[in-house]
Every structure is written in C-alpha cells, then in structure tokens.
Amino acid sequence: MAITRLNNNSITSITALPSAVAVDNEPCFRAYKPSPDQSISNQTQTVVQLSTEEFDVGGCFNNTGSTVTLNGISTPAYAFAPNVAGKYMITGSVRVQDDVDYDENSLIIMKNSSTEEHAHMFTQRYFTSGIVSTVVELNGTSDYVRLVFYHNRGGGLGITGNRKRTFMAGYKIIE
C-alpha cells in the first residue's frame, strides 16, 4: 500500500491495498424455523428444524430434513458445514412455546453430532427464549454444527416457528 501524502489528517492518495487485506467473513448463513411450531419430546436432544434460509453465502447450510452433499461435504439435516477451514462464530436461539414454569432447558451448539461445543441452560418462565453463542473451529472438509434443544418438562412441548426467535447464524472469523 502506498500512501502518497498525509495533510491535516486527510489522505490524498492510496494506490492499492495488498491482497492479504482483502478478506471477508465467508462462508456465512442465517436460517430459522418457520411456522408451524416444532414438537420436542421430553429428555431428548432434538435438532432444531431450521428449514428457511435468510441468507447462505457459500451454500454451506443444509435446510432440508435429510443429508445432502454441499460443496463436496456430506452435510446432515439442518447443519452448517463450511468448506473453508477456520474459526466460526455461531449463535442460536429458541423460543419455548409454553406457559408453565420449570427449570431445565438446554440449547446446545453440537459439533459433528457428538461433541457439545457450547450449551446454555435456562429456566422456563412463560414463553422464554434461550440463546447460545460460541466460537468453534471447523476443518472445512467434514466438520459441521447443528442447533440442538433439550428439556426436562415432564412431557412434550413446542418451540416456536419464528424468524426472530428460533434461528441459527454463523460466519467465519477473519484471522
């Protein structure tokens, strides 16, 4: 980068930025659970059915109920499997469709169906929403993440199909 002249706190000319500076936060996505609500069984870790993509830059989010191949990666239902290795900021939220108070809900960002990357436990107090966020390293060839919900209410319950309250989003962190 060549700065020609700096006068009175203003730059008069910049010729070019080096290619190492031209980076972005891709791949990235945001998907949500539309209506109707999703039924969740008691004491069962259940993948949240995020079937509507708000955006999916890079085509790395599977918004279907079955495994598909995206960018050469076998991607399970409702999962984000980026084809670029790196650290990713992942956030998820669920709105519980219940007016009964109870103590045990868990919202989990699950890596590769077996590794709990991060979980947030929250109590249910009349239609509560829970949110979870973490940074996870993904290898770009086979790793994926999904949003999983668990509760111990004593019976089945629903999570709200709602673009603002039941969603998962993620983006690659610039390193």
N, C-alpha and C positions, 0 to 999 in steps of 0.2 A: 504494500500500500504506500503510495506516495502522496503526502500532503504538500501542496505547493507553498502555501503561505497561511499563517495564522495572524489575523489582525483583530484587535479589540474583541476577543472571544468569538470570532467567527472564522470558519474555514472557507477559503476562496476556491479551493480545487482539490478533489480527490480523484485520482486516476482509476483505481480498481481495488477491489477487496481480494485478498488471497483466497484461493479455493477452500482452504481449511476453515474459513469463516462462514462459508455458505452451508450452513447446517439447518436442519428442521426437526420437528418433533413427530416424525412419521416413522412407522405407521401409527395411526390413532383412530379411535372409534368412540361412539356413544350409542348404546342400544337400551331399549326399555321394554317393559312388559305392558302391552296394551290391554284393554278390557277384553274378555271378562277376567275376573279375579282368578288366581291360581290356588287350588286346594293343596294344603300341606298336611301330611299325616303327622301324628304325634310321635316324638322321639325318633325322627327320621331325617337325616341330612338330605335335602332336596335341592337340586339345581333349579335356579330361578329361570323361568322360560322367557328370555329376553328376545322376542321374535320380531321386533321392529327396530331397524337401524335408523338413527337420526343422521349419522354420517359414518363412513367406514373408509378412510383414506388408506389405500394399500390393499383393501379387500381381504383383511385378516380375521374378521369376526364372522362366525357361523351363527346365523339367526334362525336355523332350522332345527327340527326335533330329531335329526339323525346325523351321523358322522359324514362329513364331506371332505374333499381334498381342496384346500385353498393354497395357492402358491406352492404346490408340491408338498404341503404338510397335511397329514390326516388330522382333521380337526373335529372333535366331538361336538355334540349338540350344545348350542348356546355358549360357545367358548371363543376366546381370543387367542389365536396362535400366530404371533407375528413372525415374518420371515426375515427379520433383521435382529441380530443379537444385540442385547443391551439391557439397560435398566429401564423399567417402565413404572410410571405412576398409575396405579389402578385404584379406582374408587367405586363403591357400590352402595346402594340404598334400597331398603324395602319398607313399605308401609303395611303394617299389620291391620287386617280388616276384622277388628274385634273390640268390643266394648267391655270385656271382662279384664280385671286386673290379675296378673300373675307375674312370676319373677324370672322365668328363664327363656330368653330368645337369644340365638346366636346368629350373626351374619358373618359369613366366612368367605375370604378370598382363597380359593383352593387352587393349588398348582399341580397339574398332572393327576388329578383325581385322588391323590393320596397325601400330598403334603399341604398341611394347613399353613398358608403364608401368613395370614393375619386374621384374627377373629375379634369381633366386638360383641360383648354380651350386653343386653339391655333388658330392662323390665317393661312389661306391657302396662300402660296406663291410658286406656281409652284411645284406640286408634293411633298408637305410637309408630313413629318411623325410626329405624336404626340406620346408621351409616358407618361404613368401614373404608379405610384408605391405607395403602401401604406401597412401598417400592419393592418390586420383585425383579430379579434378574432372569431373563428368558434367553435361551440359546439360539433362537432363530431357525432351528431345524426340527424340533419336536415338542418343545415346551408349550404349554397353554395354561390359561387361567379361566376359572368359572366362578360365578357368584352362587353361593350355597346358603340356604336358610335352614335353621333347626329351631324347634321349640319343644317345650315340655308343659303344654297347657292341660293335657289330660284328654284331649280329643282333637279332631281335625280343626283346622282354621284356614282362613284365606289370606292371601296377600293381594293388595290392591293393584289392579292393572291401571297404571297411571304414569304418564311420561315424566312427570316431575318428581315422583316419589319412589318408584320402583325401577331402578336403572343400574347400569354399569358403564363406566367410561375409562379410557386409558390412553396414554401417549408415551412415546419414547422420550426419555430424559436426554438432553444434549450433554454429552460428556466431553 
